[in-house]
C-alpha cells in the first residue's frame, strides 16, 4: 500500500469507504443528539423531583412541629388534670376516664410522630439513593459522550487524511 499512487481518481471502493465513513460520522452525530436529548430529559426529571420533594419536606416538618406542640399541650393538660384529681376526690372516676383517654391520645400521637420520623428518614434515604443513581447515570452519559466525541474527532481526522490523499 505505501507504493500506491494517491494522485489517481478514487476507485469505487475508496468512494464507498468514504461514503461509509460519512455515514458513520452522521450516525455518531445522531447518537450524540440522542444522548443530549436524554440528558436534557434526565435534567428535567431531577428538577421535577427536587420541586416535588421540597413541599413534602416542609409538610413533614410542619407536621412534626404540630405534633410536638400538640404533645406539649397534652402534657400540660395532664398535669392540670392531676392537680384537679387531688383537689376533687368526688370526681375521681370521671377524671380517671379522661386521663385514660388522654394517655391513649398521647400514645397515638407518639406512634404517629415515630411513624412520621421513619417515613421522613425513608424518604431521605430514597432521595439520596435516587440522586446517587442519577449521578451515576450522568457520569455514564458523560463518559459515552466523551468517547463518542473522541471517536468523532478520530473519524474527522481520518476523513481529512483520506480527502487529502484523494
Secondary structure, 3 states (H helix, E strand, C coil): CCCCCCCCCCCHHHHHHHHHHHHHHHHHHHHHHHHHHHHHHHHHHHHHHHHHHHHHHHHHHHHHHHHHHHHHHHHHHHHHHHHHHHHCHHHHHHHHHHHHHHHHHHHHHHHHHHHHHHHHHHHHHHHHHHHHHHHHHHHHHHHHHHHHHHHHHHHHHHHHHHHHHC
